[in-house]
Amino acid sequence: MVKVALYVHLEAKPGKEADVEKFLREGLSVVQQEPATSAWFALRLGPSTFAIFDAFPDEAGRQAHLSGKVAAALMARASELFSQPPEIKKIDVLAAKLPG
């Protein structure tokens, strides 16, 4: 069961939309190696607006993800890809339906 999540709002710099999309697609292979990441979604909300939503069983799982490779890569490339710093919101999951 997932209890906590992250919502990350991302605004691509003009002309960097394809680079952001590629970056997010490539992040999936890294996240698949994180045992405490129960769900991970890379989303496109509009022409230059993207988001990441991921869910975890507990705070330890969320912190492990925030200390992991995808988060490090996101912050390392933030000034190159995004018009503003990624907005990371910690949220509580009230109910969820997941496969398995």
C-alpha positions in Angstrom: 0.0 0.0 0.0 1.2 3.5 -0.8 1.0 6.2 1.8 3.1 9.1 0.6 3.9 10.6 -2.8 5.7 13.3 -4.7 4.3 15.7 -7.3 7.0 17.6 -9.3 5.9 20.4 -11.6 8.3 21.2 -14.4 8.3 24.0 -17.0 10.6 23.4 -20.0 12.7 26.3 -21.3 11.6 27.4 -24.8 13.1 24.9 -27.3 13.9 22.3 -24.6 10.6 20.5 -24.6 11.9 17.5 -26.6 15.0 17.3 -24.3 12.7 17.3 -21.2 10.5 14.5 -22.7 13.6 12.4 -23.5 15.0 13.0 -20.0 11.8 11.9 -18.4 11.4 8.8 -20.6 15.0 7.8 -19.8 14.3 8.2 -16.1 12.0 5.2 -16.1 14.8 2.6 -16.4 16.5 4.1 -13.3 13.3 4.3 -11.2 12.5 0.6 -12.1 15.6 -0.3 -9.9 14.2 1.5 -6.8 12.3 -1.1 -4.8 10.5 1.4 -2.6 9.1 3.3 -5.6 5.6 1.7 -6.0 4.4 3.9 -8.9 6.2 6.5 -11.1 4.6 8.6 -13.8 6.2 11.1 -16.1 3.5 13.3 -17.5 3.1 16.0 -20.2 0.4 18.5 -19.2 0.8 20.9 -22.0 3.3 22.0 -24.7 6.0 23.0 -22.2 4.5 21.8 -18.9 5.6 18.4 -17.5 5.2 16.7 -14.2 6.4 13.6 -12.3 4.1 11.8 -9.9 5.5 8.9 -7.8 4.2 7.0 -4.8 5.9 5.1 -1.9 4.9 2.9 0.9 6.4 5.1 3.6 8.6 8.2 4.2 11.8 6.1 4.1 10.9 5.1 0.5 10.2 8.7 -0.5 13.5 9.9 1.0 15.4 7.1 -0.7 14.0 8.3 -4.0 14.7 11.9 -3.3 18.3 10.9 -2.6 18.5 8.7 -5.7 19.9 9.0 -9.2 16.8 10.5 -10.9 16.5 13.3 -8.4 20.2 14.0 -8.6 20.0 14.1 -12.4 16.9 16.3 -12.3 18.6 18.9 -10.1 21.9 18.7 -12.1 20.1 19.5 -15.4 17.5 21.9 -13.9 19.2 25.1 -15.1 19.7 23.7 -18.6 16.2 22.2 -19.1 13.7 24.3 -17.0 12.6 27.9 -17.0 12.2 27.7 -13.2 13.4 25.3 -10.6 11.4 22.1 -10.3 8.6 22.5 -7.8 8.6 19.4 -5.5 5.5 18.8 -3.3 5.4 16.1 -0.7 1.8 14.7 -0.6 -0.1 12.1 1.4 -2.0 9.4 -0.4 -5.5 8.9 0.9 -6.5 6.0 -1.3 -4.9 4.1 -4.3 -5.5 1.2 -6.7 -2.3 -0.4 -8.0 -1.8 -3.6 -9.9 -0.6 -6.7 -8.0 
